[in-house]
Amino acid sequence: MKSLISCCATAGVAEWVCCPGELTPPLLTTLAQCPVVHRWSQADERTAAYFALGRIQATMRPVAVVAGNGAAATALAPAVVEAYYQRRPLIIITVEDKEDAGGSGAPGHIETEGLFGIYAPTIEVELPCNVSDLPNLADICTEGFPVHLSLRLAEGSRIGGDFTGLEVADSPPAPRFRASLVSLSQMLRFRAMEGLVLILGGLDPSEQEAALWLARTLRVPVMAEAASGLREELAAQLLHGADTILPHCPPRYVLRVGDVPTCAFWRALEELPGTEVFSITRTGFSGLCRKSTVVEGELEQVMKALGDVPHIGDTQGLMQRSRRCAGRIEELLLAYPESDAAMVRYFSNQAGIADVLCLGTTTTIRLWNNYAQLQVPTHYVRTNSGTGGADGTVSAFLANSTDADYACCLTGDLALLRDCAAASMLPQLPPARRVVAVLNNEGAGQAYTPGMDNELRRLLVQPPVYDLREVARLWGAEYYAIHCEADFEVLDSLEDNAFVLLDIIPDPEQTAAFNARLR
């Protein structure tokens, strides 16, 4: 057991999220004696995995999850997939019986080899063994993808050990960039004057300075998603209404920096073959089902290799259209003050001063990108949108808020109900103001259409059956229903250690009218 913990410490694992199980006591008993790691406890495996993912986002270090046997670990699969597309080093550890019972149908036993498919390769480990016989987790974590360690405890496995002198290593370095910069460099220097738009997807804090330099040097119109942490910093170059403007006058080139964007125009690029797309991304994923050029690696390394880039500017005149669209948006926000767009604007005025902001669901992310305030920078913004879903929002939010004095989360109502177990982590967290705001549109999201018949609405919208006041009572949270701008003033008088569930209830008729007039 000690050898495994030492192996993980060498790879930079300073935190373990522990799920109790029938076969985990030997490992957890040894882990409890190790003074150099932090141990979190969570009975729900799904919550544990998303909490671990949030801790990786916050610390930029690999985090291990101990999840019992393979049958228990299946609940980790959604977070493993998300970690794969975010390229986060999530280490899944399962413990199996000494006898291989996989495929037998015995209670609690399943096949563990290839349990998570391509998303986390399985490495069989039999204990006891020497550290030198264990896989090189430092090299594996350098690649940044999840990995599954399937432990089999042979007779003679020793519980406990002397951890004197054990230290947790620094986080493994990021891999060097891959792919050629020739085509990207030629585009920027010789062809970008034909029209270039810069799209900033999600960025880690360490990537923001390089991305900001690139945007300000190119001087081109920018679509900066909230998760970039640069949306407010680049307000002067921000392309308002881009999802409406760009499909009708697409640029000749698009340069995406960071994670795969959530904006509608990114999906529209699938049908715009005349627009050539370049990506610089830590994850290595193109985000498109069509041909594009991808440069994979740490952003600062890529910028250094790329060298000086020219000032290009707004050669298509897109910013003039953007200003008109921005004015139109402000008029509509005033005309429909209880629409979902206006409600997100009001909340952003309050949440803009938070140390941590987490957004969940594509709907809330897009609403924030399009309508949130632009005066106060929100540098630390996290989302779980790599798989296009909305799982684990609250779990990852709480994990990211561990070192914050004030943290806010905006998510959807159905996403909240899928993550109700997350609040059980609160007793292990330091005191802080934490606000979970729920856009309560009865599960409608983008599927809602006023003319939808009842049967189709029942199948597509599926409104939640729970009163969110009951969720707040379950969590031990303060509950506030928000129907208008004035109701948000309750956030001004929160205690320093308040935990709040904010039930934001927009007017569906105003939302429909807002969207109809914006088109």
C-alpha positions in Angstrom: 0.0 0.0 0.0 2.8 2.4 0.9 4.4 1.8 -2.5 1.3 2.9 -4.3 0.9 6.0 -2.3 4.6 6.8 -2.8 4.2 6.2 -6.5 1.3 8.7 -6.7 3.2 11.2 -4.6 6.1 11.1 -7.1 3.6 12.0 -9.8 2.5 15.0 -7.8 -0.7 13.6 -6.3 -1.4 15.7 -3.2 -5.1 15.0 -2.8 -7.2 11.8 -2.7 -10.9 11.6 -2.8 -11.9 8.5 -0.9 -15.2 6.5 -1.4 -15.9 3.9 1.3 -16.3 0.3 0.0 -16.1 -3.3 1.0 -12.6 -3.7 -0.4 -11.1 -0.3 0.2 -10.3 -0.4 4.0 -6.7 -1.7 3.5 -5.8 1.2 1.2 -7.7 3.8 3.1 -6.2 2.6 6.4 -2.7 3.1 5.0 -3.7 6.4 3.3 -5.0 7.8 6.7 -1.5 7.4 8.1 0.2 9.4 5.4 0.8 13.0 6.6 1.7 14.6 3.3 -1.6 14.1 1.4 -5.0 15.6 1.9 -7.9 13.1 2.0 -11.5 14.0 1.1 -14.3 11.6 1.8 -17.4 11.1 -0.3 -19.8 8.2 -0.4 -21.2 8.9 -3.8 -18.7 7.9 -6.5 -20.2 10.2 -9.2 -19.9 13.2 -6.9 -16.4 12.1 -5.8 -15.1 12.0 -9.4 -16.5 15.5 -10.3 -15.1 16.9 -7.1 -11.7 15.4 -8.0 -12.0 17.0 -11.4 -12.7 20.4 -9.8 -9.7 20.0 -7.6 -7.5 19.3 -10.7 -8.9 22.5 -12.3 -8.1 24.5 -9.1 -4.6 23.1 -8.3 -3.4 22.0 -11.8 -2.2 18.8 -10.1 -3.3 15.1 -10.6 -5.9 13.9 -8.1 -6.7 10.3 -7.2 -10.1 8.8 -6.6 -10.4 5.6 -4.6 -13.7 4.0 -5.7 -14.1 0.5 -4.4 -14.4 -2.3 -6.9 -15.1 -2.1 -10.6 -18.9 -2.2 -10.1 -18.8 0.9 -7.9 -16.4 2.7 -10.3 -18.9 2.6 -13.2 -20.5 5.7 -11.6 -17.3 7.6 -12.3 -17.6 7.2 -16.0 -19.2 10.6 -16.8 -16.5 12.5 -15.0 -13.8 10.3 -16.6 -15.1 11.2 -20.1 -15.2 14.9 -19.1 -11.6 14.7 -17.8 -10.5 13.1 -21.0 -11.9 16.0 -23.1 -10.6 18.6 -20.7 -7.3 16.7 -20.7 -7.0 16.5 -16.9 -4.9 13.8 -15.1 -7.7 12.1 -13.1 -6.4 8.9 -11.5 -9.1 6.3 -10.8 -8.1 3.5 -8.4 -10.3 0.5 -7.9 -9.7 -2.5 -5.6 -10.6 -6.0 -6.7 -10.6 -9.4 -4.9 -7.4 -11.4 -5.0 -9.4 -13.9 -7.1 -10.5 -12.7 -10.5 -14.3 -12.9 -10.5 -14.9 -10.7 -13.5 -17.4 -12.2 -15.9 -18.8 -14.6 -13.3 -21.8 -12.6 -12.5 -20.9 -12.7 -8.8 -22.5 -9.9 -6.8 -20.4 -6.7 -7.1 -17.9 -8.1 -9.6 -17.5 -7.0 -13.2 -14.8 -7.1 -15.8 -12.3 -4.2 -15.0 -10.0 -4.4 -18.0 -10.9 -1.6 -20.3 -13.6 -0.4 -17.9 -13.5 3.2 -19.2 -12.6 2.4 -22.8 -10.4 4.9 -24.6 -11.1 7.5 -21.9 -8.9 6.0 -19.2 -6.7 3.0 -20.0 -6.7 0.2 -17.4 -3.4 -0.8 -15.7 -3.5 -3.9 -13.6 -1.5 -3.6 -10.4 -0.9 -6.5 -8.0 0.2 -5.6 -4.4 2.4 -5.9 -2.6 5.2 -4.8 -4.9 8.1 -2.4 -5.0 7.7 1.2 -6.2 9.9 0.4 -9.1 7.5 -2.3 -10.3 4.6 0.2 -10.4 3.7 2.2 -13.6 5.5 5.5 -14.1 2.6 7.8 -13.2 4.7 10.9 -13.6 5.1 10.3 -17.3 1.4 9.3 -17.6 0.2 12.4 -15.8 2.5 14.5 -18.1 0.2 13.5 -21.0 -2.7 14.9 -18.9 -5.3 12.2 -19.6 -7.2 10.0 -17.0 -5.8 6.6 -16.1 -7.4 3.6 -14.3 -5.4 1.6 -11.8 -7.0 -1.8 -11.0 -5.5 -3.1 -7.8 -5.5 -6.7 -6.8 -4.5 -7.3 -3.2 -2.5 -10.5 -2.9 -1.9 -12.2 0.4 0.8 -10.5 2.3 -0.3 -7.0 1.3 0.8 -4.8 4.2 -1.4 -2.2 5.8 0.2 1.0 6.9 3.9 2.0 6.7 6.5 4.5 7.6 6.1 7.7 5.5 9.0 9.5 7.0 10.8 11.5 4.3 8.0 11.1 1.7 7.3 14.3 -0.2 4.8 15.2 -2.9 6.6 16.1 -6.1 5.7 19.1 -8.2 3.0 18.7 -10.8 4.3 17.0 -13.9 5.3 19.5 -16.7 3.0 20.0 -19.6 3.9 18.2 -22.8 5.7 20.3 -25.5 3.6 21.4 -28.4 3.0 19.2 -31.3 2.3 19.8 -35.0 3.8 22.3 -37.4 3.4 26.1 -37.0 4.2 26.7 -40.7 0.6 27.0 -42.0 -0.6 29.0 -39.0 2.4 31.4 -39.3 1.8 31.8 -43.0 -1.8 32.6 -42.5 -1.2 35.2 -39.9 1.6 36.9 -41.8 0.4 36.8 -45.4 -3.4 36.0 -45.6 -5.1 37.1 -42.5 -6.0 40.5 -44.0 -8.7 38.7 -45.9 -10.6 38.5 -42.6 -9.8 36.9 -39.3 -11.8 36.3 -36.1 -10.2 35.1 -32.9 -12.2 32.8 -30.7 -11.1 32.2 -27.1 -12.4 29.1 -25.5 -11.7 27.9 -21.9 -8.3 28.8 -20.6 -6.4 27.9 -17.5 -5.1 30.9 -15.5 -1.6 30.2 -16.7 -2.7 30.5 -20.3 -4.5 33.9 -20.0 -1.5 36.2 -20.3 -0.3 34.6 -23.6 -3.9 34.7 -25.0 -4.4 38.3 -24.0 -1.1 39.3 -25.7 -2.2 37.5 -28.9 -5.6 39.2 -29.0 -4.3 42.7 -28.3 -1.5 42.3 -30.9 -3.7 41.0 -33.7 -6.4 43.6 -32.9 -9.0 41.4 -34.7 -12.7 40.9 -33.6 -12.8 38.5 -30.7 -15.3 36.0 -29.4 -14.2 35.5 -25.8 -16.1 32.9 -23.8 -16.5 33.4 -20.1 -14.3 30.4 -19.4 -11.4 32.2 -21.0 -11.3 34.6 -18.1 -10.6 37.4 -20.6 -14.1 38.4 -21.8 -14.2 41.6 -19.8 -10.5 42.4 -20.5 -11.2 42.3 -24.2 -14.5 44.2 -24.1 -13.3 46.7 -26.7 -12.7 43.9 -29.2 -15.6 41.8 -28.2 -17.9 40.8 -31.1 -21.5 41.2 -29.9 -24.1 39.1 -31.6 -21.4 37.0 -33.2 -23.6 33.9 -33.5 -26.1 35.9 -35.6 -23.6 38.1 -37.5 -20.9 35.6 -38.5 -23.0 32.9 -40.3 -24.1 35.6 -42.7 -20.7 37.1 -43.3 -18.2 34.5 -42.3 -14.6 35.4 -42.0 -12.0 33.8 -44.3 -10.1 32.5 -41.2 -10.9 31.6 -37.6 -8.2 31.2 -35.0 -9.4 29.4 -31.9 -7.3 29.5 -28.7 -8.1 27.2 -25.7 -10.8 24.6 -25.2 -13.5 23.8 -27.7 -15.9 26.8 -27.7 -19.6 26.4 -26.8 -20.9 29.2 -29.0 -23.4 28.5 -31.8 -21.0 29.9 -34.4 -18.5 27.2 -33.7 -21.0 24.6 -34.6 -22.0 26.6 -37.6 -18.5 26.3 -38.9 -19.3 22.7 -39.8 -21.4 24.1 -42.7 -18.9 26.8 -43.7 -16.2 25.1 -45.6 -15.0 28.4 -47.0 -13.8 29.4 -43.6 -10.4 27.9 -42.7 -10.1 27.1 -39.0 -6.9 27.0 -37.0 -6.7 25.9 -33.3 -4.1 26.3 -30.6 -5.1 24.1 -27.7 -3.7 22.3 -24.7 -6.2 19.5 -25.1 -5.3 18.6 -28.8 -9.0 18.3 -29.8 -10.1 20.0 -33.0 -13.7 20.3 -31.8 -14.9 20.0 -35.4 -16.0 17.1 -37.6 -14.3 18.7 -40.6 -10.8 19.5 -41.7 -8.9 22.0 -39.6 -5.4 22.8 -38.5 -4.6 22.0 -34.8 -1.5 23.0 -32.9 -1.4 21.0 -29.6 0.5 22.2 -26.5 1.1 24.7 -23.8 0.0 28.1 -25.0 3.0 30.0 -23.8 5.4 27.6 -25.5 3.4 27.9 -28.8 3.5 31.7 -28.6 7.3 31.7 -28.1 7.8 29.4 -31.1 5.4 31.4 -33.2 7.3 34.6 -32.6 6.0 38.1 -33.5 2.6 38.4 -35.1 1.4 41.3 -37.2 -1.4 43.8 -36.3 -4.3 42.8 -38.5 -7.4 44.6 -37.3 -11.0 44.5 -38.3 -10.6 44.1 -42.1 -14.3 43.1 -42.6 -15.9 45.9 -40.6 -17.5 43.5 -38.2 -17.2 45.7 -35.2 -19.6 48.3 -36.7 -22.2 45.6 -36.9 -21.2 44.5 -33.4 -21.8 47.9 -31.9 -25.3 48.1 -33.5 -26.1 44.6 -32.1 -24.8 45.6 -28.6 -27.1 48.6 -28.6 -30.0 46.4 -29.6 -29.2 44.0 -26.8 -29.2 46.8 -24.2 -32.6 48.0 -25.5 -34.1 44.5 -25.2 -32.7 44.0 -21.7 -34.5 47.1 -20.7 -37.7 46.2 -22.5 -37.8 42.6 -21.1 -36.3 43.0 -17.5 -37.6 39.6 -16.4 -36.3 37.5 -19.4 -33.6 34.9 -18.8 -31.1 37.2 -20.5 -31.8 40.1 -18.2 -31.8 37.8 -15.1 -28.3 36.6 -16.1 -27.2 40.2 -16.5 -28.4 41.1 -13.0 -26.7 38.1 -11.5 -23.5 38.8 -13.3 -23.5 42.3 -11.7 -23.3 40.5 -8.3 -21.2 37.5 -9.2 -18.6 39.6 -11.1 -16.8 40.4 -7.7 -16.6 36.7 -6.8 -13.2 35.0 -6.5 -14.5 31.9 -8.3 -17.3 31.6 -10.9 -18.5 28.3 -12.3 -21.0 27.9 -15.1 -22.9 24.8 -15.9 -25.1 23.8 -18.9 -24.7 25.1 -22.4 -27.7 27.4 -22.0 -26.3 29.2 -19.0 -22.8 29.5 -20.5 -24.2 31.0 -23.7 -26.4 33.4 -21.8 -23.4 34.6 -19.8 -21.3 34.9 -22.9 -23.9 37.0 -24.6 -25.4 39.1 -21.9 -23.3 39.3 -18.7 -21.7 42.5 -17.5 -18.4 43.7 -19.0 -17.2 46.2 -16.4 -15.7 43.9 -13.7 -13.1 41.3 -14.8 -13.9 37.7 -13.9 -10.6 36.0 -14.3 -11.3 32.6 -12.7 -14.2 31.0 -14.5 -14.7 27.2 -14.9 -17.1 25.1 -16.8 -17.7 21.4 -17.4 -18.8 21.4 -21.0 -16.2 19.2 -22.7 -18.8 16.6 -23.4 -21.6 19.0 -24.1 -23.5 18.0 -21.0 -24.1 19.5 -17.6 -23.0 16.9 -15.2 -21.2 17.5 -11.9 -21.5 21.3 -12.0 -22.1 21.8 -8.2 -19.5 19.2 -7.3 -16.8 20.8 -9.4 -17.9 24.2 -8.2 -17.4 23.3 -4.5 -14.0 21.8 -5.4 -12.9 25.0 -7.1 -14.2 27.2 -4.3 -12.0 25.6 -1.6 -9.6 28.5 -1.3 -12.1 31.3 -2.2 -13.7 33.7 0.2 -16.6 34.3 -2.2 -17.7 31.9 -5.0 -20.7 31.8 -7.3 -22.1 29.1 -9.6 -24.8 29.5 -12.3 -26.4 26.3 -13.5 -29.7 24.9 -14.8 -32.5 23.3 -12.8 -32.2 19.8 -14.2 -28.4 19.9 -13.9 -28.8 20.8 -10.2 -31.1 17.9 -9.6 -28.5 15.5 -11.1 -25.9 16.7 -8.7 -27.8 16.9 -5.4 -25.2 14.8 -3.5 -22.6 17.5 -4.0 -23.5 19.5 -0.9 -22.4 16.6 1.3 -18.9 17.9 0.7 -19.6 21.2 2.5 -18.6 20.1 6.1 -15.1 19.3 4.7 -14.6 22.8 3.1 -13.4 26.0 4.8 -16.0 28.6 5.6 -16.8 30.9 2.7 -19.7 32.6 1.0 -21.0 30.2 -1.7 -23.9 31.0 -3.9 -25.5 28.3 -6.2 -27.8 30.2 -8.6 -30.2 28.1 -10.6 -31.8 29.4 -13.8 -35.2 27.8 -13.2 -36.9 27.6 -16.6 -38.6 24.3 -15.8 -36.0 22.3 -17.8 -36.9 24.1 -21.0 -33.5 25.3 -22.1 -33.1 25.6 -25.8 -35.8 23.1 -26.5 -38.7 25.4 -25.4 -40.9 26.7 -28.2 -44.1 28.6 -27.3 -46.1 26.8 -30.0 -45.1 23.3 -28.9 -48.0 20.9 -28.3 -48.4 19.4 -24.9 -47.2 15.9 -25.8 -44.0 17.1 -27.6 -43.3 19.4 -24.7 -43.7 16.6 -22.2 -41.1 14.6 -24.2 -38.6 17.3 -24.9 -38.8 19.7 -21.9 -39.4 17.3 -19.0 -39.8 19.9 -16.2 -38.4 19.0 -12.8 -40.8 17.6 -10.2 -39.1 19.0 -7.2 -39.5 22.4 -5.5 -36.0 23.9 -5.2 -36.9 25.0 -1.7 -36.9 21.3 -0.7 -33.4 21.0 -2.3 -32.2 23.9 -0.2 -33.7 22.3 2.9 -31.9 19.1 2.1 -28.6 21.0 1.7 -29.1 23.2 4.8 -28.8 26.2 2.5 -30.5 29.5 2.6 -33.2 29.8 -0.1 -34.2 32.9 -2.1 -36.6 33.1 -5.0 -35.6 35.7 -7.6 -38.3 37.2 -9.8 -36.8 40.6 -10.7 -33.7 42.8 -10.4 -34.5 44.1 -6.9 -34.6 40.6 -5.5 -30.9 40.2 -6.2 -30.2 42.7 -3.5 -30.4 39.9 -1.0 -26.8 39.0 -2.0 -25.5 42.3 -0.6 -26.2 41.2 3.0 -25.0 37.6 3.1 -22.9 36.4 6.0 -19.3 35.5 5.3 -20.0 31.8 5.7 -23.4 31.7 4.0 -24.4 28.9 1.6 -27.2 30.0 -0.6 -29.5 28.5 -3.2 -30.7 31.2 -5.5 -33.8 30.2 -7.4 -33.8 32.5 -10.5 -37.3 32.3 -12.1 -37.5 34.2 -15.4 -40.7 35.1 -17.2 -41.1 32.6 -20.1 -43.2 35.1 -22.2 -40.6 37.8 -21.8 -37.8 35.3 -22.7 -39.7 34.3 -25.9 -40.3 37.9 -26.9 -36.7 38.9 -26.2 -35.4 36.0 -28.4 -37.9 36.8 -31.2 -37.0 40.5 -31.4 -33.3 39.7 -31.2 -33.4 37.6 -34.4 
